[in-house]
Amino acid sequence: MIIDAHAHACGELHNIDGILKYLANNQLDKIVLCPGESEQTKNRKVPMISNIIHSSGLGYGFNNVIRLATSLSGVAKYIDKQNQIIACLANDYHEKIIQAYWVNPLDNECIQKLESCYETHHFHILKMHQCWHNFDILQNKVEIILEWALNKSVPIFMHLLSKKQSIKFAELTNKFPKSMFIVGHMIGFEDIITNSTNENIFFDISAPYLIPFKILQKAVSIIGSNRLILGSDTPYGENNIKINFDRIGNLGLNDRQQENIMGNNFINILHAN
């Protein structure tokens, strides 16, 4: 099974026709959708920065661009609406679409909203994004959310902001050894691996323009193929999923190892508990 485990419900994926076309064109079995720019119906072009800048800190630097764009557009205000739209899509097309519920720890009602949406739609992934919502990873509300997720056996997808926050994230994962975590765009890979003892941390390889290929190779050499997750970040960037297919094919892995990254690892996360 091949799964794009990180995409956004906007751009070419802003409606069901576009989603199904995307799945068919890329021979994907399932897609994980999370909120994006609700009014955006075209893909965002992003240059392949990772072909020029080979630093492991590339994601940290690009986060400044994301924070500025998010602040200027005000898109973070519409997360609740987007969560509801994706919930309905996942309900109607559950064989193809997996919902990633986007939670804002700064929202005083976030737990109540979590409970309500989960009771109705039973989403499969919980996402937090520090560029869209400026929270500290060790603040008390984040731990409350993690406890909620652990109780429901829901894995946590995290987009980390900075080196400092990645190190704090590693500290947090050590406090939750039974929780499943997915780190977006491999941001902070080296800082997390160095500081965390939690082996339930997986790394999403989406947005190849943010991940130098040598970092992907390094990850394979350190943690193997069992903790890497295929994603695209569509519609941000062009041909991301195809670029990642090629990258996986160039890692020197056998068929079983490639299948792990392409979908098996993600399925195992969902059924871990």
Backbone as CSV, one residue per row, in Angstrom:
resi,resn,N_x,N_y,N_z,CA_x,CA_y,CA_z,C_x,C_y,C_z
1,MET,0.838,-1.197,0.000,0.000,0.000,0.000,0.876,1.251,0.000
2,ILE,0.541,2.202,-0.851,1.312,3.443,-0.953,0.464,4.597,-0.413
3,ILE,1.011,5.320,0.557,0.259,6.375,1.242,1.047,7.671,1.241
4,ASP,0.406,8.735,0.783,0.965,10.077,0.970,0.493,10.531,2.347
5,ALA,1.378,10.485,3.314,0.990,10.698,4.708,1.099,12.154,5.165
6,HIS,1.252,13.073,4.217,1.267,14.496,4.587,0.913,15.355,3.387
7,ALA,-0.329,15.831,3.353,-0.791,16.734,2.300,-1.828,17.678,2.898
8,HIS,-2.159,18.725,2.151,-3.067,19.758,2.645,-4.280,19.908,1.730
9,ALA,-5.418,20.179,2.341,-6.678,20.278,1.599,-6.822,21.649,0.944
10,CYS,-5.922,21.943,0.026,-5.990,23.185,-0.744,-5.204,22.971,-2.030
11,GLY,-5.098,24.019,-2.863,-4.434,23.847,-4.143,-5.143,22.798,-4.970
12,GLU,-4.410,21.905,-5.592,-5.034,20.867,-6.410,-5.864,19.890,-5.586
13,LEU,-5.708,19.952,-4.265,-6.459,19.064,-3.378,-7.595,19.798,-2.672
14,HIS,-8.082,20.904,-3.254,-9.102,21.709,-2.565,-10.495,21.116,-2.667
15,ASN,-10.704,20.133,-3.563,-12.007,19.465,-3.627,-11.802,17.982,-3.917
16,ILE,-12.874,17.225,-3.829,-12.755,15.771,-3.932,-12.319,15.331,-5.323
17,ASP,-12.748,16.048,-6.358,-12.319,15.680,-7.710,-10.804,15.780,-7.845
18,GLY,-10.245,16.863,-7.316,-8.802,17.035,-7.380,-8.063,15.987,-6.561
19,ILE,-8.610,15.645,-5.403,-7.980,14.646,-4.540,-7.934,13.282,-5.228
20,LEU,-9.066,12.871,-5.779,-9.124,11.557,-6.436,-8.238,11.525,-7.680
21,LYS,-8.171,12.631,-8.401,-7.294,12.712,-9.576,-5.842,12.594,-9.153
22,TYR,-5.488,13.276,-8.080,-4.119,13.236,-7.560,-3.734,11.806,-7.161
23,LEU,-4.638,11.125,-6.473,-4.378,9.749,-6.058,-4.171,8.838,-7.263
24,ALA,-5.034,8.980,-8.256,-4.947,8.131,-9.443,-3.680,8.416,-10.240
25,ASN,-3.371,9.694,-10.435,-2.200,10.060,-11.245,-0.888,9.600,-10.624
26,ASN,-0.870,9.510,-9.295,0.358,9.131,-8.601,0.327,7.713,-8.051
27,GLN,-0.705,6.961,-8.426,-0.850,5.561,-8.022,-0.763,5.406,-6.502
28,LEU,-1.490,6.279,-5.819,-1.539,6.256,-4.361,-2.814,5.569,-3.889
29,ASP,-2.711,4.799,-2.818,-3.883,4.136,-2.266,-4.647,5.029,-1.298
30,LYS,-3.905,5.824,-0.512,-4.534,6.696,0.485,-3.748,7.995,0.597
31,ILE,-4.409,8.985,1.199,-3.769,10.265,1.451,-4.189,10.774,2.830
32,VAL,-3.239,11.361,3.552,-3.537,11.996,4.833,-3.682,13.493,4.583
33,LEU,-4.857,14.011,4.882,-5.133,15.426,4.648,-5.205,16.197,5.955
34,CYS,-4.554,17.357,5.969,-4.681,18.285,7.083,-5.014,19.665,6.512
35,PRO,-5.414,20.603,7.349,-5.799,21.928,6.861,-4.688,22.642,6.099
36,GLY,-5.116,23.596,5.289,-4.199,24.453,4.546,-4.873,25.791,4.323
37,GLU,-4.502,26.472,3.269,-5.114,27.757,2.932,-6.451,27.495,2.243
38,SER,-7.529,27.725,2.945,-8.847,27.290,2.489,-9.273,27.883,1.151
39,GLU,-8.823,29.077,0.824,-9.223,29.709,-0.425,-8.225,29.478,-1.552
40,GLN,-7.156,28.759,-1.274,-6.113,28.543,-2.262,-6.480,27.357,-3.159
41,THR,-6.629,27.614,-4.460,-7.018,26.552,-5.393,-5.909,26.192,-6.379
42,LYS,-4.757,26.817,-6.245,-3.624,26.493,-7.099,-2.424,26.115,-6.222
43,ASN,-1.564,25.280,-6.778,-0.379,24.871,-6.031,0.584,26.035,-5.846
44,ARG,1.324,25.992,-4.755,2.350,26.996,-4.485,3.701,26.496,-5.015
45,LYS,4.329,27.285,-5.861,5.644,26.913,-6.370,6.710,27.228,-5.328
46,VAL,7.543,26.256,-5.059,8.645,26.428,-4.112,9.901,25.857,-4.767
47,PRO,10.971,26.629,-4.863,12.198,26.116,-5.494,12.814,24.991,-4.682
48,MET,13.571,24.126,-5.361,14.246,23.009,-4.689,15.486,23.530,-3.972
49,ILE,15.231,24.201,-2.856,16.307,24.818,-2.088,17.317,23.775,-1.620
50,SER,16.834,22.570,-1.355,17.709,21.524,-0.801,18.781,21.078,-1.792
51,ASN,18.624,21.427,-3.081,19.665,21.116,-4.056,20.821,22.098,-3.974
52,ILE,20.579,23.228,-3.295,21.588,24.283,-3.184,22.144,24.360,-1.766
53,ILE,21.232,24.308,-0.781,21.631,24.367,0.625,21.533,22.966,1.204
54,HIS,22.646,22.434,1.658,22.679,21.042,2.121,22.706,20.926,3.637
55,SER,22.455,22.018,4.317,22.489,22.030,5.778,21.275,21.330,6.370
56,SER,21.490,20.664,7.501,20.378,20.031,8.204,19.449,21.061,8.830
57,GLY,19.902,22.318,8.906,19.084,23.384,9.473,18.225,24.119,8.467
58,LEU,18.143,23.597,7.235,17.368,24.261,6.197,15.913,24.457,6.610
59,GLY,15.317,23.455,7.219,13.922,23.548,7.647,13.711,24.648,8.663
60,TYR,14.659,24.798,9.585,14.567,25.869,10.580,14.530,27.234,9.897
61,GLY,15.405,27.429,8.923,15.455,28.709,8.232,14.184,28.999,7.457
62,PHE,13.644,27.983,6.776,12.446,28.179,5.969,11.219,28.427,6.839
63,ASN,11.270,27.988,8.075,10.164,28.231,8.996,9.873,29.721,9.161
64,ASN,10.905,30.545,9.039,10.698,31.987,9.155,9.812,32.505,8.028
65,VAL,9.966,31.913,6.847,9.126,32.277,5.705,7.680,31.854,5.958
66,ILE,7.516,30.644,6.473,6.170,30.130,6.750,5.475,30.993,7.802
67,ARG,6.187,31.347,8.857,5.599,32.169,9.928,5.148,33.522,9.396
68,LEU,5.974,34.137,8.559,5.626,35.449,8.008,4.403,35.343,7.105
69,ALA,4.398,34.354,6.217,3.272,34.184,5.291,1.981,33.885,6.038
70,THR,2.078,33.056,7.066,0.903,32.707,7.860,0.361,33.914,8.611
71,SER,1.265,34.692,9.169,0.866,35.888,9.915,0.179,36.905,9.015
72,LEU,0.727,37.122,7.821,0.171,38.115,6.901,-1.183,37.691,6.341
73,SER,-1.338,36.394,6.089,-2.578,35.903,5.479,-3.691,35.657,6.482
74,GLY,-3.324,35.395,7.738,-4.333,35.115,8.755,-5.015,33.772,8.604
75,VAL,-4.409,32.853,7.842,-5.064,31.571,7.542,-5.279,30.709,8.784
76,ALA,-4.448,30.912,9.812,-4.567,30.074,11.010,-5.908,30.245,11.719
77,LYS,-6.594,31.345,11.415,-7.895,31.600,12.043,-8.974,30.644,11.551
78,TYR,-8.711,29.973,10.441,-9.742,29.137,9.819,-9.493,27.638,10.003
79,ILE,-8.647,27.294,10.964,-8.317,25.894,11.191,-9.555,25.069,11.533
80,ASP,-10.424,25.593,12.381,-11.616,24.834,12.789,-12.489,24.497,11.584
81,LYS,-12.670,25.477,10.705,-13.485,25.257,9.502,-12.845,24.190,8.620
82,GLN,-11.536,24.281,8.439,-10.827,23.298,7.616,-10.887,21.902,8.238
83,ASN,-10.749,21.820,9.541,-10.858,20.518,10.206,-12.207,19.871,9.922
84,GLN,-13.269,20.664,9.936,-14.603,20.138,9.705,-14.767,19.674,8.265
85,ILE,-14.230,20.448,7.323,-14.314,20.073,5.910,-13.610,18.742,5.665
86,ILE,-12.408,18.605,6.224,-11.641,17.373,6.022,-12.318,16.193,6.716
87,ALA,-12.916,16.436,7.868,-13.636,15.376,8.577,-14.754,14.807,7.715
88,CYS,-15.459,15.695,7.036,-16.557,15.254,6.166,-16.025,14.481,4.959
89,LEU,-14.914,14.951,4.390,-14.306,14.249,3.259,-13.847,12.857,3.676
90,ALA,-13.209,12.782,4.838,-12.709,11.497,5.328,-13.863,10.545,5.654
91,ASN,-14.963,11.108,6.107,-16.146,10.292,6.398,-16.748,9.720,5.121
92,ASP,-16.824,10.546,4.075,-17.444,10.122,2.812,-16.526,9.245,1.974
93,TYR,-15.210,9.439,2.114,-14.238,8.697,1.296,-13.192,8.050,2.206
94,HIS,-13.671,7.342,3.217,-12.783,6.776,4.233,-11.799,5.762,3.668
95,GLU,-12.111,5.176,2.518,-11.185,4.208,1.934,-9.997,4.893,1.264
96,LYS,-10.091,6.213,1.073,-9.033,6.957,0.390,-8.406,8.063,1.244
97,ILE,-9.198,8.676,2.117,-8.757,9.874,2.842,-8.674,9.607,4.343
98,ILE,-7.544,9.987,4.933,-7.326,9.901,6.377,-7.227,11.322,6.915
99,GLN,-7.992,11.629,7.941,-7.967,12.978,8.497,-6.848,13.164,9.510
100,ALA,-6.108,14.270,9.356,-5.180,14.726,10.386,-5.809,15.963,11.020
101,TYR,-6.270,15.827,12.245,-6.926,16.933,12.933,-5.873,17.899,13.450
102,TRP,-6.013,19.165,13.102,-5.034,20.190,13.461,-5.501,20.887,14.733
103,VAL,-4.721,20.745,15.807,-5.109,21.309,17.092,-4.214,22.505,17.423
104,ASN,-4.808,23.515,18.008,-4.105,24.724,18.415,-4.007,24.763,19.942
105,PRO,-2.825,24.512,20.524,-2.701,24.505,21.987,-2.991,25.856,22.638
106,LEU,-3.004,26.918,21.840,-3.281,28.250,22.382,-4.781,28.523,22.501
107,ASP,-5.582,27.634,21.938,-7.034,27.765,21.996,-7.528,27.202,23.337
108,ASN,-8.181,28.027,24.122,-8.655,27.589,25.444,-9.671,26.454,25.357
109,GLU,-10.310,26.315,24.200,-11.331,25.283,24.027,-10.819,24.097,23.210
110,CYS,-9.507,23.974,23.056,-8.989,22.961,22.136,-9.343,21.537,22.560
111,ILE,-9.354,21.247,23.862,-9.678,19.891,24.306,-11.144,19.566,24.036
112,GLN,-12.021,20.530,24.299,-13.444,20.322,24.020,-13.668,20.083,22.520
113,LYS,-12.950,20.840,21.692,-13.077,20.674,20.241,-12.545,19.316,19.802
114,LEU,-11.442,18.901,20.407,-10.892,17.579,20.123,-11.919,16.490,20.422
115,GLU,-12.468,16.567,21.617,-13.448,15.562,22.040,-14.637,15.512,21.096
116,SER,-15.132,16.674,20.721,-16.311,16.744,19.870,-16.045,16.145,18.495
117,CYS,-14.922,16.537,17.881,-14.618,16.030,16.543,-14.293,14.544,16.571
118,TYR,-13.583,14.113,17.612,-13.226,12.701,17.703,-14.455,11.831,17.913
119,GLU,-15.369,12.318,18.738,-16.601,11.558,18.995,-17.409,11.384,17.721
120,THR,-17.390,12.418,16.880,-18.183,12.375,15.650,-17.467,11.676,14.503
121,HIS,-16.170,11.923,14.367,-15.454,11.484,13.154,-14.295,10.517,13.395
122,HIS,-13.847,10.366,14.638,-12.757,9.441,14.949,-11.559,9.621,14.013
123,PHE,-11.017,10.822,13.999,-9.842,11.105,13.165,-8.671,10.233,13.624
124,HIS,-7.672,10.103,12.755,-6.587,9.149,13.002,-5.257,9.777,13.401
125,ILE,-5.088,11.070,13.125,-3.830,11.749,13.414,-4.135,13.087,14.065
126,LEU,-3.278,13.497,14.983,-3.407,14.808,15.617,-2.181,15.628,15.232
127,LYS,-2.400,16.820,14.688,-1.281,17.631,14.217,-1.164,18.934,14.990
128,MET,0.097,19.327,15.267,0.403,20.642,15.834,1.499,21.287,14.997
129,HIS,1.396,22.593,14.813,2.299,23.312,13.899,2.751,24.605,14.565
130,GLN,4.036,24.675,14.918,4.533,25.829,15.653,4.709,27.082,14.794
131,CYS,4.697,26.942,13.484,4.767,28.130,12.626,3.400,28.805,12.507
132,TRP,2.346,28.013,12.580,0.995,28.554,12.490,0.497,29.022,13.844
133,HIS,0.895,28.335,14.899,0.490,28.693,16.263,1.744,28.745,17.132
134,ASN,2.039,29.902,17.671,3.313,30.152,18.347,3.288,29.679,19.804
135,PHE,3.298,28.364,19.990,3.286,27.792,21.330,4.643,27.171,21.643
136,ASP,4.953,27.077,22.916,6.162,26.397,23.366,5.854,24.914,23.550
137,ILE,6.771,24.075,23.101,6.514,22.641,23.089,6.362,22.050,24.488
138,LEU,6.911,22.716,25.499,6.839,22.190,26.866,5.768,22.867,27.711
139,GLN,4.912,23.672,27.086,3.864,24.287,27.892,2.846,23.236,28.310
140,ASN,2.172,23.501,29.399,1.302,22.514,30.029,0.204,22.004,29.097
141,LYS,-0.356,22.882,28.261,-1.466,22.462,27.392,-1.023,21.393,26.403
142,VAL,0.226,21.464,25.942,0.723,20.447,25.014,0.746,19.076,25.689
143,GLU,1.181,19.029,26.929,1.189,17.753,27.650,-0.229,17.218,27.853
144,ILE,-1.175,18.108,28.095,-2.572,17.684,28.245,-3.069,17.071,26.936
145,ILE,-2.710,17.692,25.814,-3.103,17.177,24.497,-2.467,15.817,24.252
146,LEU,-1.186,15.670,24.625,-0.509,14.388,24.439,-1.124,13.292,25.295
147,GLU,-1.518,13.636,26.488,-2.180,12.660,27.353,-3.513,12.241,26.753
148,TRP,-4.237,13.210,26.209,-5.504,12.908,25.538,-5.258,11.943,24.380
149,ALA,-4.259,12.270,23.546,-3.964,11.458,22.367,-3.529,10.050,22.752
150,LEU,-2.715,9.936,23.793,-2.256,8.626,24.242,-3.431,7.786,24.716
151,ASN,-4.358,8.397,25.407,-5.545,7.692,25.889,-6.402,7.179,24.742
152,LYS,-6.390,7.913,23.615,-7.185,7.530,22.448,-6.361,6.750,21.418
153,SER,-5.091,6.509,21.709,-4.181,5.818,20.775,-4.063,6.557,19.447
154,VAL,-4.004,7.878,19.520,-3.868,8.717,18.325,-2.431,9.237,18.252
155,PRO,-1.715,8.981,17.148,-0.353,9.495,17.016,-0.328,11.009,16.823
156,ILE,0.796,11.620,17.183,0.973,13.062,17.118,1.908,13.413,15.964
157,PHE,1.437,14.306,15.098,2.277,14.837,14.018,2.705,16.247,14.423
158,MET,4.017,16.517,14.397,4.518,17.792,14.897,5.393,18.494,13.862
159,HIS,5.049,19.759,13.565,5.931,20.612,12.768,6.644,21.534,13.745
160,LEU,7.958,21.333,13.890,8.747,22.046,14.882,9.342,23.327,14.311
161,LEU,9.514,24.313,15.179,9.908,25.650,14.742,11.417,25.861,14.673
162,SER,12.157,25.418,15.687,13.551,25.820,15.822,14.375,24.724,16.486
163,LYS,15.675,24.931,16.476,16.575,23.988,17.146,16.217,23.874,18.623
164,LYS,15.966,25.010,19.262,15.608,25.017,20.674,14.343,24.206,20.923
165,GLN,13.336,24.384,20.060,12.080,23.656,20.227,12.251,22.170,19.919
166,SER,13.137,21.834,18.991,13.394,20.421,18.683,14.024,19.704,19.868
167,ILE,14.937,20.376,20.541,15.568,19.784,21.729,14.546,19.634,22.848
168,LYS,13.677,20.634,22.984,12.597,20.527,23.970,11.637,19.396,23.598
169,PHE,11.388,19.236,22.293,10.522,18.156,21.824,11.108,16.804,22.210
170,ALA,12.412,16.661,22.039,13.075,15.418,22.430,12.853,15.142,23.913
171,GLU,12.965,16.180,24.718,12.709,16.050,26.160,11.269,15.601,26.417
172,LEU,10.341,16.185,25.668,8.926,15.835,25.820,8.674,14.378,25.446
173,THR,9.280,13.916,24.362,9.061,12.526,23.924,9.592,11.533,24.942
174,ASN,10.605,11.916,25.679,11.130,11.027,26.723,10.132,10.866,27.872
175,LYS,9.273,11.858,28.041,8.248,11.780,29.084,7.043,10.959,28.628
176,PHE,6.937,10.735,27.306,5.814,9.980,26.745,6.355,8.829,25.886
177,PRO,6.999,7.845,26.509,7.655,6.775,25.743,6.693,5.873,24.970
178,LYS,5.425,5.859,25.361,4.457,5.002,24.669,3.703,5.731,23.562
179,SER,3.878,7.042,23.463,3.203,7.819,22.422,3.921,7.661,21.093
180,MET,3.129,7.747,20.015,3.682,7.695,18.666,3.793,9.118,18.123
181,PHE,4.968,9.474,17.605,5.197,10.812,17.075,5.673,10.738,15.625
182,ILE,5.189,11.680,14.813,5.712,11.863,13.457,6.213,13.298,13.369
183,VAL,7.460,13.476,12.954,8.054,14.802,12.837,8.001,15.249,11.382
184,GLY,7.323,16.378,11.139,7.144,16.887,9.781,8.437,17.340,9.142
185,HIS,8.635,16.946,7.884,9.753,17.406,7.047,11.124,17.061,7.625
186,MET,11.188,16.117,8.524,12.444,15.719,9.170,13.106,16.891,9.890
187,ILE,12.348,17.940,10.183,12.922,19.107,10.845,13.465,18.707,12.220
188,GLY,14.733,19.042,12.457,15.343,18.737,13.747,15.803,17.302,13.904
189,PHE,15.918,16.561,12.791,16.256,15.137,12.880,17.461,14.877,13.784
190,GLU,18.565,15.549,13.499,19.790,15.287,14.248,19.657,15.688,15.714
191,ASP,19.002,16.824,15.975,18.818,17.268,17.359,17.924,16.305,18.132
192,ILE,16.909,15.768,17.470,15.978,14.856,18.137,16.627,13.501,18.407
193,ILE,17.288,12.956,17.412,17.931,11.648,17.561,19.006,11.692,18.648
194,THR,19.682,12.823,18.736,20.751,12.972,19.723,20.207,13.049,21.147
195,ASN,19.023,13.643,21.310,18.531,13.951,22.651,17.348,13.106,23.122
196,SER,16.774,12.287,22.255,15.615,11.489,22.647,15.952,10.006,22.727
197,THR,15.365,9.330,23.695,15.505,7.882,23.820,14.254,7.160,23.328
198,ASN,13.274,7.924,22.851,11.999,7.365,22.407,12.144,6.792,20.997
199,GLU,11.932,5.508,20.841,12.058,4.869,19.532,10.748,4.880,18.763
200,ASN,9.729,5.546,19.312,8.443,5.693,18.616,8.344,7.046,17.912
201,ILE,9.483,7.604,17.516,9.505,8.848,16.751,9.797,8.503,15.298
202,PHE,8.897,8.927,14.410,9.036,8.687,12.979,9.248,10.029,12.272
203,PHE,9.827,9.977,11.090,10.174,11.200,10.387,9.548,11.216,8.996
204,ASP,8.743,12.252,8.777,8.051,12.458,7.506,9.010,13.108,6.508
205,ILE,9.152,12.517,5.320,10.114,13.017,4.337,9.466,13.950,3.324
206,SER,8.316,14.532,3.669,7.625,15.419,2.728,8.378,16.724,2.549
207,ALA,7.954,17.459,1.532,8.598,18.726,1.164,10.080,18.499,0.878
208,PRO,10.411,17.759,-0.194,11.821,17.472,-0.487,12.666,18.717,-0.697
209,TYR,12.012,19.851,-0.973,12.775,21.091,-1.120,13.365,21.549,0.211
210,LEU,12.903,20.960,1.326,13.425,21.294,2.649,14.402,20.253,3.192
211,ILE,14.532,19.131,2.505,15.335,18.018,3.031,16.465,17.684,2.060
212,PRO,17.676,18.092,2.357,18.804,17.676,1.515,18.888,16.153,1.452
213,PHE,19.186,15.632,0.285,19.210,14.180,0.115,20.201,13.520,1.068
214,LYS,21.311,14.206,1.366,22.301,13.604,2.255,21.758,13.416,3.676
215,ILE,20.787,14.254,4.067,20.157,14.085,5.380,19.277,12.840,5.377
216,LEU,18.601,12.613,4.256,17.790,11.406,4.110,18.683,10.171,4.151
217,GLN,19.809,10.234,3.465,20.759,9.117,3.498,21.287,8.883,4.911
218,LYS,21.567,9.968,5.612,22.069,9.854,6.981,21.027,9.207,7.883
219,ALA,19.761,9.585,7.686,18.681,9.012,8.488,18.597,7.507,8.278
220,VAL,18.711,7.070,7.042,18.656,5.637,6.746,19.811,4.908,7.431
221,SER,20.978,5.534,7.443,22.145,4.894,8.056,22.023,4.802,9.574
222,ILE,21.269,5.747,10.181,21.151,5.783,11.646,19.948,4.989,12.147
223,ILE,18.777,5.211,11.533,17.547,4.592,12.047,16.938,3.577,11.088
224,GLY,17.544,3.403,9.912,17.022,2.434,8.960,15.769,2.920,8.249
225,SER,15.045,1.989,7.674,13.852,2.336,6.889,12.569,2.271,7.698
226,ASN,12.622,1.774,8.924,11.401,1.516,9.690,10.810,2.740,10.371
227,ARG,11.523,3.871,10.333,11.009,5.058,11.019,10.909,6.261,10.082
228,LEU,10.840,6.000,8.779,10.662,7.059,7.784,9.297,6.906,7.131
229,ILE,8.644,8.043,6.857,7.272,8.054,6.356,7.193,8.871,5.066
230,LEU,6.617,8.293,4.036,6.404,9.016,2.786,5.372,10.127,2.964
231,GLY,5.666,11.304,2.426,4.718,12.409,2.398,5.073,13.314,1.242
232,SER,4.237,14.305,0.966,4.521,15.204,-0.149,4.489,16.681,0.249
233,ASP,3.578,17.052,1.146,3.278,18.448,1.486,2.513,19.151,0.372
234,THR,1.983,18.386,-0.573,1.154,18.959,-1.628,0.037,19.810,-1.008
235,PRO,-0.236,21.006,-1.515,0.183,21.601,-2.788,1.357,22.561,-2.683
236,TYR,2.184,22.421,-1.663,3.340,23.310,-1.501,4.562,22.672,-2.154
237,GLY,4.949,23.194,-3.314,6.014,22.611,-4.107,5.454,21.873,-5.304
238,GLU,6.295,21.524,-6.249,5.863,20.861,-7.479,6.418,19.437,-7.564
239,ASN,5.544,18.504,-7.886,5.938,17.100,-8.089,6.631,16.489,-6.876
240,ASN,6.251,16.934,-5.683,6.917,16.445,-4.478,6.849,14.934,-4.329
241,ILE,5.687,14.376,-4.604,5.528,12.940,-4.393,6.402,12.146,-5.358
242,LYS,6.500,12.615,-6.595,7.333,11.926,-7.578,8.812,12.083,-7.247
243,ILE,9.193,13.253,-6.763,10.580,13.459,-6.331,10.921,12.489,-5.207
244,ASN,9.985,12.313,-4.275,10.253,11.404,-3.160,10.250,9.945,-3.589
245,PHE,9.437,9.601,-4.580,9.528,8.239,-5.133,10.942,7.990,-5.655
246,ASP,11.469,8.963,-6.404,12.816,8.830,-6.962,13.859,8.758,-5.856
247,ARG,13.696,9.600,-4.830,14.660,9.620,-3.726,14.693,8.264,-3.008
248,ILE,13.525,7.732,-2.737,13.461,6.431,-2.071,14.152,5.368,-2.924
249,GLY,13.936,5.454,-4.246,14.561,4.497,-5.154,16.064,4.623,-5.232
250,ASN,16.593,5.782,-4.840,18.036,6.022,-4.913,18.756,5.839,-3.583
251,LEU,18.052,5.304,-2.582,18.659,5.126,-1.261,19.369,3.789,-1.095
252,GLY,19.307,2.950,-2.124,19.974,1.650,-2.046,19.249,0.659,-1.162
253,LEU,17.937,0.782,-1.051,17.140,-0.089,-0.196,16.558,-1.245,-0.999
254,ASN,16.278,-2.354,-0.319,15.592,-3.452,-0.991,14.098,-3.169,-1.061
255,ASP,13.354,-4.030,-1.729,11.925,-3.795,-1.942,11.168,-3.670,-0.627
256,ARG,11.469,-4.523,0.322,10.771,-4.497,1.616,11.034,-3.173,2.342
257,GLN,12.247,-2.720,2.322,12.583,-1.453,2.977,11.886,-0.264,2.311
258,GLN,11.822,-0.295,0.996,11.120,0.768,0.283,9.625,0.751,0.608
259,GLU,9.067,-0.436,0.683,7.647,-0.567,1.025,7.370,-0.049,2.431
260,ASN,8.323,-0.215,3.331,8.165,0.323,4.686,7.925,1.829,4.637
261,ILE,8.791,2.525,3.911,8.687,3.984,3.824,7.439,4.406,3.066
262,MET,7.104,3.683,2.024,5.989,4.072,1.145,4.621,3.931,1.806
263,GLY,4.517,3.128,2.850,3.198,2.982,3.456,3.118,2.079,4.667
264,ASN,3.955,1.039,4.720,3.848,0.066,5.798,4.105,0.671,7.171
265,ASN,5.089,1.555,7.252,5.392,2.178,8.547,4.206,2.971,9.073
266,PHE,3.563,3.690,8.182,2.419,4.497,8.601,1.259,3.619,9.058
267,ILE,1.007,2.561,8.331,-0.051,1.624,8.730,0.260,1.032,10.096
268,ASN,1.508,0.694,10.331,1.899,0.140,11.632,1.693,1.129,12.750
269,ILE,1.943,2.421,12.488,1.711,3.459,13.497,0.235,3.507,13.867
270,LEU,-0.625,3.485,12.868,-2.067,3.569,13.125,-2.579,2.372,13.920
271,HIS,-1.936,1.229,13.765,-2.410,0.027,14.439,-1.512,-0.387,15.602
272,ALA,-0.650,0.517,16.031,0.310,0.176,17.080,-0.352,-0.175,18.398
273,ASN,-1.502,0.467,18.670,-2.146,0.232,19.951,-3.477,-0.499,19.790
